[in-house]
């Protein structure tokens, strides 16, 4: 069989190399036995990686007419043998995915390989390519150079079974359509990582965060396994691993090394709702993490000498406001640097190497926003870079201060499809570094700026339909095939179909995923609500029409008559009234429930909200089917915030009855009334696995109604007839990669 034209004679996929000329498969340099027929199936799948190869195409190519009788048994046997070779699973595929009633596709990243199978595994090139440059004026002063080093030689080493023996090097080639290799005019700052190699250093699909030490010798990573999170220190040159924080049910985020490499910092959630975080610090060489700052709402920036840290805090001490703060590295001597309205809080803070300015990115609200610079001396803020449709996430200064590495989303490519780029300083020119089908979820850089650590991640969504009474002891079967998407939300389209907001499209499908009809394109949709009249949908859209906020829009069920009906900055979670005339939603900036006519008009606050001395959590909101009650979750502010479910009557005038309930301690979103209005159902989280909890409103004990063994629940909707529950779950597969800057043009 001929080699695929898109590759050479050898193809690399993870630890595996397939030699299409010799018909051999090697894993980590060692030959793996594989019969001819399964190999021919594999070769055909590799001709079009990521695309569905139908059973009919396989039959026509590999099973000629005179062997037709044995085709079904033959193809099933071949796929089964391939999964054995790759250590793959039909239920949770990482290499070969079955598309029910259609065929198969090869889903692992695959690229051409120039290595010989007998050598150490050098994986196929991941290509980057031509860049685009946006000329964005701003800024003035050229920062001074600063760097940090660390010595971590005393770390105890042992093997972690999930990663031992793995060094997969993916050589980056220049190719049109990928990456960034911009040509600069004379006088402009050099762009980092114009050429690089990429090394995959884990192969467990469970490593969800990673940072590299300043000296470039170690990677700190978080492994999430069976719902338990643990932290590991990986020594790059010896490929050895040491556990530094034992497994627990904790939720961690925003990892950073101190500039001297002696400590690592991270934020840890206080509760299942993930609305309150504390900043922790732990010695790299061993010791228990301890809290250094309570209640932080951003990652951590460091002063050039590492003696001070910076972060932001919202709604404390004043609701509706945020503060940019600095403290000693141990959390003492906290002082306010700047502040403003809560809608301007940033999730990421980076202090320049000369300590003169902050780079501030990712304004709360998920909408496109610029990279901002705030001068420390004058407290003035201005834009460094702003690109239409771009959301800038984490940023970090290069050691010499001539620019920032940035994690970003180009919404035209789909939500949650994170890439890595570079913004020069002071010029403000933007250049892509990665531009491929992966999503990059972390960003850290060694002190010499030669090695970048990140995590390649994919999100896998499954949609289930379960009876109203729950599932009993056994988990259900998905209603439609698992999908890899950047984002996905849903609602029912009648009792036998769904509206799916997938990446930047709104579609209507049958209950098994067939008969797809496009309704909207090029729209970043975070939620869909179907009105009882069957003719109207309410959408929460990010940055639609060139806006910079999240707003509520109305659209007809056939995708026509799209109209914006709210005007806030963070309007979320729309619900339709029983008569389909009103749209209720959460104004997150004002922490209250509002309503507006579906045909457009002036929004008005729901009587009874906002709740005094409380914040409304914006993903927990529903209306009862009789249209008489609203339910939402609040955090009552104080030294130890407490969560309460709030019930507000909708038909009681300007002073409605407000009732408070205690939720399950492990409550997660979303929150839904039962069809009879006598109870609420919502997910509860235990070991990062979620199941549905039914809480009666009469005060009687609640109980669990599902028995899922894996994944998070992100969506929950009752069918119009109240007989079934639609559930959307998500699983994350992720591994650490290192990008190493190369001076050689490939």
C-alpha positions in Angstrom: 0.0 0.0 0.0 1.3 3.5 -0.9 2.3 5.9 1.8 -0.1 8.8 2.5 0.7 11.8 0.4 0.3 14.1 3.4 3.2 12.4 5.2 6.4 10.6 4.2 7.0 6.9 4.5 7.1 7.1 8.3 4.4 8.6 10.6 4.8 9.6 14.2 1.8 9.5 16.7 2.8 9.9 20.4 5.2 7.1 21.3 4.4 5.2 18.1 6.1 5.3 14.7 4.4 3.7 11.7 6.7 2.7 8.8 4.3 2.7 5.8 6.9 1.3 3.5 8.0 -1.7 5.6 4.6 -2.3 7.2 6.1 -2.1 10.7 5.0 -0.4 13.9 7.4 0.7 16.6 6.8 1.9 20.1 9.7 3.8 21.7 12.0 2.3 19.2 10.9 -1.3 19.7 9.0 -3.2 17.0 5.4 -4.2 17.9 3.9 -7.2 16.0 0.9 -6.4 13.8 -0.7 -8.5 11.1 -1.1 -7.3 7.5 -4.8 -6.7 7.5 -4.9 -4.5 10.6 -1.8 -2.6 9.3 -3.6 -1.8 6.1 -6.6 -0.4 8.0 -4.2 1.7 10.1 -2.4 3.0 7.0 -5.8 4.0 5.5 -6.8 5.9 8.6 -3.4 7.7 8.6 -4.0 8.9 5.0 -6.6 11.3 6.5 -5.9 11.7 10.2 -8.8 13.3 12.1 -11.3 12.5 9.3 -13.9 9.7 9.2 -13.1 6.7 7.1 -16.3 4.9 6.4 -16.8 1.2 6.7 -17.7 1.2 3.0 -14.4 2.9 2.0 -12.5 0.4 4.1 -14.4 -2.5 2.5 -13.8 -1.2 -1.0 -10.1 -0.7 -0.5 -9.1 -3.6 1.7 -11.8 -6.3 1.4 -12.5 -7.0 -2.3 -15.8 -8.3 -3.5 -14.9 -12.0 -3.2 -14.3 -11.6 0.6 -17.5 -9.6 1.2 -19.0 -12.2 3.5 -16.2 -11.8 6.0 -16.0 -8.0 6.1 -17.9 -7.2 9.3 -15.9 -9.8 11.3 -12.7 -8.8 9.5 -12.9 -5.0 10.2 -14.0 -5.6 13.8 -11.1 -7.9 14.4 -8.6 -5.5 12.7 -9.8 -2.5 14.9 -9.7 -4.7 18.0 -6.1 -5.7 17.2 -5.1 -2.1 16.5 -6.5 -1.0 19.9 -4.5 -3.7 21.6 -1.3 -2.5 19.9 -1.9 1.1 20.9 -3.2 0.3 24.3 -6.4 2.1 23.3 -10.0 1.8 24.4 -13.3 2.0 22.4 -15.0 3.8 25.4 -12.2 6.4 25.9 -10.2 6.4 22.6 -7.0 8.2 22.3 -5.9 6.9 18.9 -8.8 5.3 17.0 -12.3 6.5 17.5 -15.4 4.5 16.4 -18.1 6.6 14.8 -21.3 4.6 15.2 -22.9 3.4 12.0 -20.4 5.3 10.0 -16.8 4.2 10.4 -13.5 5.1 12.2 -11.0 7.9 12.5 -7.5 8.4 13.8 -7.7 11.1 16.4 -4.2 11.3 17.9 -1.9 14.0 16.6 0.1 12.5 13.7 2.9 13.9 11.6 5.8 12.9 9.3 8.8 11.3 10.9 12.4 11.4 9.7 13.7 9.1 12.4 14.7 5.4 12.0 12.6 3.0 14.0 15.7 1.5 15.7 16.8 4.9 17.1 15.5 6.7 20.2 12.0 7.9 19.4 12.1 11.3 17.7 8.6 12.2 16.8 7.2 13.7 13.7 7.3 17.4 13.1 4.7 19.6 14.6 4.7 22.4 12.1 4.3 26.1 12.6 3.9 28.5 9.8 3.3 32.0 8.4 2.3 34.6 10.9 0.1 37.6 10.8 1.2 40.8 12.4 -1.1 43.5 13.8 0.5 46.9 14.1 -0.7 48.2 17.5 0.8 51.4 18.7 1.7 52.2 22.3 4.3 52.4 25.1 7.6 54.1 25.5 10.3 53.1 28.0 12.6 50.2 27.2 12.8 48.0 30.3 16.0 46.8 31.9 17.1 43.2 31.8 16.3 40.9 34.7 16.5 37.2 35.2 16.4 34.5 37.9 18.2 31.2 38.4 17.6 28.3 40.7 19.5 25.3 42.0 17.3 22.3 42.7 19.9 19.6 42.8 18.9 18.1 46.2 15.5 16.8 45.0 14.7 13.1 45.7 14.2 11.3 42.4 12.0 8.3 41.7 10.0 7.1 38.7 6.4 7.9 38.2 4.9 5.0 36.3 2.7 7.1 34.1 5.6 9.1 32.7 8.8 7.0 33.2 10.9 6.5 30.2 9.1 9.0 28.0 11.0 11.5 26.0 9.1 12.3 22.8 10.7 15.0 20.7 8.5 16.6 18.0 10.6 18.6 15.6 8.9 21.8 14.4 9.1 22.5 10.6 8.1 25.7 8.9 4.8 25.1 7.0 2.2 27.5 5.6 -0.9 27.7 7.7 0.8 26.9 11.0 2.6 28.8 13.7 4.5 32.1 13.4 7.5 32.9 11.6 7.2 36.6 11.0 9.8 38.7 9.0 10.6 41.8 10.9 11.9 45.1 9.5 15.1 46.5 10.8 15.0 47.9 14.3 12.2 45.8 15.7 12.6 43.4 18.6 13.4 39.8 17.7 10.4 37.4 18.1 11.1 34.4 20.4 10.3 30.9 19.3 10.4 31.6 15.6 11.9 28.1 15.3 11.5 25.5 18.1 11.4 21.9 18.9 8.5 20.5 21.0 9.0 17.6 23.5 6.1 15.7 25.1 7.2 14.8 28.6 4.1 13.1 29.9 1.8 10.5 28.2 -0.9 9.9 30.7 -3.6 12.3 29.5 -4.1 13.3 33.1 -1.6 16.2 33.5 -3.7 19.4 33.6 -1.2 22.0 34.6 2.6 22.5 34.4 5.3 25.2 35.0 9.0 25.1 34.3 11.6 26.1 37.0 13.7 29.2 36.4 16.8 27.1 35.7 14.9 25.0 33.1 15.7 21.7 34.9 12.4 20.9 36.5 8.7 20.9 35.6 6.1 21.1 38.3 2.9 19.5 37.2 -0.6 18.6 38.5 -1.9 15.1 37.8 -5.7 14.5 38.2 -6.3 10.8 38.5 -9.6 9.2 39.7 -10.8 12.6 40.9 -7.7 13.2 43.1 -5.1 15.9 42.4 -1.5 15.5 43.2 1.6 17.7 42.4 4.8 16.2 41.0 8.3 17.6 40.3 9.8 16.2 37.1 13.6 16.3 36.5 13.9 16.8 32.8 17.4 15.4 32.1 16.9 12.2 34.1 13.2 11.8 33.4 12.5 11.1 37.1 9.6 12.3 39.2 9.0 13.1 42.8 5.6 13.7 44.4 5.6 16.9 46.3 1.9 17.2 47.3 -0.1 14.0 48.0 -3.4 13.2 46.2 -6.5 15.0 47.5 -9.8 16.2 46.3 -8.5 19.8 46.1 -8.9 22.0 43.0 -5.6 23.9 42.1 -4.9 26.6 39.6 -2.4 29.4 38.7 0.9 27.7 39.4 4.1 29.8 39.5 7.7 29.3 40.6 9.3 32.1 42.7 12.1 33.9 40.7 14.8 32.2 42.7 13.2 28.7 42.2 13.1 27.9 45.9 9.3 28.0 46.2 6.2 27.3 44.1 2.9 29.2 44.5 -0.6 28.1 43.5 -4.2 28.9 44.3 -6.5 26.4 45.9 -10.3 26.5 45.9 -12.1 26.7 49.3 -15.2 24.9 48.1 -16.9 23.0 45.2 -18.4 26.2 43.7 -14.9 27.5 42.8 -15.8 31.1 43.7 -13.3 31.5 46.5 -9.5 30.8 46.3 -6.5 31.2 48.6 -2.9 31.6 47.6 -0.5 28.9 48.9 3.3 28.6 48.9 5.4 25.4 49.3 9.2 24.8 49.3 10.4 23.0 46.3 12.7 20.8 48.3 9.9 19.6 50.5 7.5 20.8 53.1 3.8 21.4 53.5 2.1 24.1 51.5 0.8 27.0 53.6 -1.6 29.9 52.9 0.2 33.2 52.2 -2.8 35.3 51.1 -6.5 34.6 51.6 -9.1 35.4 49.0 -7.3 36.1 45.7 -8.9 36.4 42.3 -6.0 36.4 39.9 -2.7 34.7 39.4 0.5 35.9 41.0 3.0 38.4 39.7 6.5 38.8 41.2 8.8 41.8 41.7 12.2 41.5 40.0 14.0 40.5 43.2 11.2 38.0 44.1 10.6 39.7 47.5 7.1 41.1 46.6 4.1 39.5 45.0 1.1 41.1 43.2 -2.5 39.9 42.7 -6.0 41.2 42.4 -9.0 40.7 44.8 -12.7 41.5 44.0 -15.8 42.3 46.0 -13.7 42.6 49.2 -13.8 44.7 51.2 -16.4 46.5 49.0 -18.9 44.7 46.8 -18.7 45.8 43.2 -15.0 46.9 43.4 -11.6 45.2 42.9 -8.1 46.0 44.2 -4.7 45.4 42.7 -2.5 44.5 45.7 1.1 43.9 46.6 2.5 42.0 49.6 5.8 40.5 50.8 6.5 37.1 49.3 5.2 35.5 52.5 1.9 37.4 52.3 2.7 40.0 55.0 2.6 43.8 54.6 -0.3 43.8 52.0 -0.8 47.2 50.3 -3.2 48.4 47.7 -1.7 49.6 44.4 -4.8 50.4 42.4 -8.5 49.6 42.1 -11.7 50.0 40.2 -15.1 48.6 39.3 -15.4 44.8 39.5 -16.0 44.6 35.7 -12.3 45.7 35.3 -10.8 43.0 37.5 -8.1 41.0 35.6 -7.4 37.3 36.1 -3.7 37.6 35.2 -1.0 40.1 36.5 2.6 40.3 35.3 5.1 42.8 36.7 7.8 43.9 34.2 11.5 42.9 34.8 12.4 46.4 35.8 9.4 46.6 38.2 8.0 49.7 36.5 4.7 48.5 34.9 2.1 45.8 35.2 0.7 43.8 32.2 -2.9 43.1 33.0 -4.9 40.6 30.9 -8.2 38.7 30.8 -10.8 41.1 32.2 -13.6 39.1 34.0 -16.4 38.5 31.5 -14.7 36.3 28.9 -15.1 38.9 26.1 -12.4 40.2 23.8 -10.3 42.7 25.6 -6.8 44.3 25.2 -3.5 43.7 27.0 -3.2 46.7 29.3 -0.1 48.3 30.9 -0.3 50.1 34.2 2.6 52.3 35.1 3.5 51.8 38.8 4.7 55.3 39.4 1.7 57.2 37.8 -1.0 54.5 38.2 -2.0 55.3 34.6 -3.3 52.5 32.4 -3.3 52.2 28.6 -3.6 49.5 26.0 -0.5 47.8 24.6 -2.3 45.5 22.2 -5.9 45.1 21.2 -7.1 42.8 18.3 -10.7 42.4 17.3 -12.1 39.1 18.5 -9.0 38.2 20.6 -9.2 37.3 24.3 -5.8 37.6 26.0 -5.3 35.2 28.9 -2.0 34.7 30.9 0.9 36.9 29.9 4.6 36.9 31.0 7.4 39.2 30.3 10.6 38.0 28.6 13.6 38.4 30.9 15.0 41.4 28.9 11.6 43.1 28.9 11.3 43.6 25.2 7.9 41.9 25.0 5.4 39.5 26.5 4.5 35.9 25.8 0.7 35.6 25.8 -1.9 32.8 25.9 -4.8 33.9 23.8 -8.0 32.9 22.1 -9.0 34.0 18.6 -12.8 33.7 18.8 -13.0 33.2 15.1 -11.2 29.8 15.6 -13.7 28.7 18.4 -14.0 29.2 22.2 -11.4 27.7 24.5 -9.0 27.0 21.6 -6.0 28.6 23.4 -2.8 29.4 21.5 0.5 31.1 22.4 1.7 34.3 20.9 4.1 37.2 21.4 3.6 41.0 21.8 6.6 43.2 21.4 7.3 46.1 23.8 7.2 49.0 23.3 6.0 48.5 19.8 2.9 46.4 20.6 3.2 44.2 17.5 1.4 40.8 17.9 2.8 37.6 16.4 1.5 34.0 16.7 3.9 31.3 18.0 1.5 28.3 17.9 -1.4 28.1 15.6 -2.6 24.5 15.3 -5.4 22.2 16.4 -4.2 21.8 20.0 -5.3 23.9 22.9 -2.5 25.2 25.2 -3.6 25.6 28.8 -0.5 26.7 30.7 2.3 29.1 30.1 5.7 29.4 31.8 9.2 30.3 30.7 12.7 29.4 31.9 14.9 32.4 33.0 17.1 32.2 29.9 13.9 32.4 27.8 14.9 29.3 25.8 12.3 26.8 27.1 8.6 27.2 27.4 6.4 24.7 29.3 2.7 24.3 28.5 0.0 21.7 28.5 -1.7 20.4 25.3 -5.3 19.7 26.2 -8.5 18.4 24.6 -12.1 18.6 25.9 -14.3 15.6 25.2 -18.1 16.1 25.6 -20.9 13.5 26.0 -24.6 14.1 26.0 -26.9 11.8 28.0 -30.6 11.4 28.3 -31.8 9.8 31.5 -35.2 9.1 33.1 -36.6 11.7 35.5 -36.2 9.3 38.4 -32.4 8.9 37.7 -30.1 6.1 36.6 -29.9 3.8 39.5 -26.7 1.9 40.0 -25.5 1.8 36.4 -24.2 4.8 34.4 -26.2 5.5 31.2 -25.0 5.3 27.6 -24.5 8.6 25.7 -27.3 9.7 23.5 -24.9 10.7 20.7 -21.2 10.0 20.0 -18.6 11.8 22.2 -17.4 15.0 20.6 -14.1 16.9 20.9 -14.9 20.6 21.1 -13.6 23.8 22.5 -17.0 24.5 24.1 -20.5 22.9 24.0 -23.8 23.8 25.6 -27.3 22.5 24.8 -31.1 22.7 25.4 -34.0 20.6 24.2 -35.6 21.2 20.8 -39.0 19.5 21.6 -38.9 16.1 23.3 -36.8 14.4 20.6 -34.1 16.8 19.6 -31.5 19.3 20.8 -30.1 22.7 20.2 -26.3 22.5 20.4 -24.0 25.6 20.8 -20.8 24.0 19.6 -17.7 26.2 19.3 -19.1 29.1 17.2 -22.2 27.5 15.8 -25.8 26.9 16.9 -27.3 23.8 15.3 -30.4 21.7 15.8 -30.1 17.9 15.8 -32.1 14.8 16.4 -31.8 13.1 19.8 -29.0 10.8 18.4 -27.1 13.7 16.8 -28.3 13.1 13.3 -30.2 15.5 10.9 -28.0 18.5 11.8 -29.4 21.9 10.8 -27.3 25.0 11.0 -29.1 27.9 12.7 -26.3 30.4 13.5 -22.6 30.7 12.6 -19.8 32.8 13.9 -21.3 33.3 17.3 -19.7 32.7 20.7 -22.6 31.2 22.6 -22.3 30.2 26.3 -25.9 29.2 27.0 -29.1 28.4 25.2 -32.6 28.6 26.6 -35.7 27.4 24.7 -38.9 29.4 25.4 -42.2 27.5 26.0 -43.8 28.8 22.8 -41.3 26.7 20.8 -40.6 29.6 18.5 -38.0 31.6 20.5 -34.5 31.0 21.9 -32.6 33.1 24.3 -28.8 33.1 24.0 -25.9 34.4 26.0 -23.4 35.7 23.5 -19.8 36.9 24.0 -18.7 40.0 22.0 -21.4 39.6 19.4 -21.7 42.5 16.9 -18.3 43.8 17.9 -19.2 44.3 21.5 -16.9 43.8 24.5 -19.3 42.2 26.9 -21.6 39.1 27.4 -25.2 39.9 26.6 -28.6 38.3 26.2 -29.9 37.9 22.6 -33.2 36.6 21.2 -33.4 34.5 18.1 -36.2 32.7 16.3 -36.0 28.9 16.5 -35.1 28.8 12.8 -32.1 31.0 13.3 -33.6 34.2 12.0 -34.3 37.6 13.7 -31.3 37.7 16.0 -31.6 40.7 18.3 -29.7 41.9 21.4 -32.0 42.6 24.3 -29.7 43.3 27.3 -27.0 46.0 27.6 -24.8 45.0 30.5 -21.2 43.8 30.6 -21.7 40.4 32.1 -25.3 39.3 31.5 -25.6 35.5 31.8 -27.9 32.5 32.2 -31.1 33.6 30.4 -34.4 31.9 31.3 -37.7 32.4 29.5 -40.9 33.2 31.4 -43.9 30.9 31.2 -45.7 33.1 28.7 -42.5 33.5 26.6 -42.7 37.3 26.9 -39.9 38.0 29.3 -36.2 37.1 29.5 -34.8 36.7 33.0 -31.0 36.7 33.5 -28.2 37.4 36.0 -26.5 40.8 35.7 -23.2 39.5 37.3 -21.6 43.0 37.6 -24.6 44.2 39.6 -25.1 40.9 41.3 -28.9 40.9 40.7 -31.6 39.2 38.6 -33.0 41.3 35.8 -35.7 40.9 33.2 -36.4 42.4 29.9 -39.1 41.9 27.3 -38.2 39.2 24.7 -39.0 41.7 21.9 -36.7 44.3 23.5 -37.1 47.1 25.9 -35.7 48.5 29.2 -34.3 45.9 31.6 -35.6 46.0 35.2 -34.3 44.5 38.4 -36.2 41.6 39.9 -37.7 42.7 43.2 -35.9 41.0 46.1 -32.5 41.3 44.4 -29.7 42.0 44.9 -29.5 40.2 48.2 -27.9 42.4 50.9 -24.3 41.5 51.8 -24.3 38.6 49.2 -23.0 37.8 45.7 -25.1 35.9 43.2 -23.1 33.1 41.5 -23.8 33.5 37.9 -24.2 29.8 36.8 -26.9 28.8 39.3 -30.2 30.2 38.2 -33.6 28.8 37.1 -37.4 29.6 37.0 -40.1 27.2 38.1 -42.3 25.9 35.3 -45.4 27.6 36.8 -43.6 30.9 36.5 -44.0 31.8 40.2 -40.5 31.3 41.6 -36.8 32.1 40.8 -34.0 30.1 42.4 -30.3 31.0 42.5 -27.2 30.5 44.6 -25.5 33.2 46.6 -22.4 33.6 48.7 -23.2 35.5 52.0 -20.2 37.7 52.6 -18.3 37.6 55.8 -15.1 36.3 57.4 -16.2 32.8 56.4 -18.6 33.1 53.4 -21.6 30.8 53.4 -23.5 29.5 50.4 -27.3 29.6 50.3 -30.0 28.7 47.7 -32.4 31.6 47.4 -36.0 31.3 46.4 -37.8 34.6 45.3 -41.5 34.8 44.5 -42.1 36.4 41.1 -45.8 37.4 41.6 -45.6 39.1 45.0 -45.0 42.7 44.0 -42.1 44.9 45.1 -41.6 43.1 48.4 -41.6 39.4 47.6 -41.0 36.6 50.0 -37.3 35.6 50.0 -36.5 32.1 51.3 -33.0 30.7 52.1 -32.1 27.0 51.9 -28.8 25.2 52.7 -27.4 23.4 49.7 -25.4 20.2 49.6 -21.9 21.2 50.6 -20.5 19.9 47.3 -23.0 21.8 45.1 -21.9 22.4 41.5 -23.7 24.1 38.6 -26.3 24.3 37.1 -29.4 24.5 39.3 -32.8 23.3 38.0 -36.3 23.1 39.4 -38.1 19.7 39.1 -41.1 19.9 36.7 -43.6 19.9 39.6 -41.7 22.7 41.3 -41.4 20.8 44.5 -37.6 20.3 44.4 -34.3 21.3 42.9 -31.7 19.1 41.2 -28.1 20.0 40.7 -24.7 18.2 40.4 -22.6 17.5 43.4 -18.8 17.1 43.1 -16.9 14.3 44.9 -13.4 13.5 43.7 -14.0 15.7 40.6 -16.7 13.3 39.6 -20.2 14.6 39.5 -23.7 13.2 40.1 -27.1 14.6 40.4 -28.6 15.5 43.7 -32.4 16.0 44.3 -33.2 18.5 47.1 -36.9 18.7 48.1 -38.1 22.2 49.0 -40.1 21.0 51.9 -37.0 20.5 54.0 -37.0 16.7 53.8 -33.6 14.9 53.1 -32.2 15.0 49.6 -30.7 12.1 47.8 -28.4 11.2 44.8 -30.2 10.1 41.6 -27.3 9.1 39.3 -24.1 7.0 39.6 -21.5 8.4 37.2 -18.0 7.1 37.6 -16.1 9.8 35.6 -16.3 13.3 34.2 -17.9 16.6 35.2 -21.5 17.7 34.5 -21.6 21.0 32.7 -25.2 21.1 31.4 -28.6 20.0 32.9 -32.0 20.4 31.2 -35.4 18.9 31.6 -37.3 17.7 28.5 -40.4 19.8 27.8 -42.6 16.9 28.8 -40.7 16.4 32.1 -40.0 12.7 31.5 -36.3 12.9 30.8 -33.2 14.8 31.9 -30.5 15.9 29.4 -27.0 15.9 30.9 -23.9 17.3 29.3 -20.6 15.9 30.7 -16.9 16.7 29.9 -13.7 14.9 30.2 -10.2 16.4 29.8 -7.2 14.7 28.3 -4.0 16.7 28.8 -0.2 16.2 28.7 2.9 18.5 29.2 5.0 19.6 26.4 8.2 21.8 26.2 8.9 24.2 23.4 12.7 24.7 23.1 13.9 27.6 21.1 16.1 26.7 18.2 18.4 28.9 16.1 18.3 26.6 13.2 15.8 27.3 10.4 14.2 24.0 9.4 
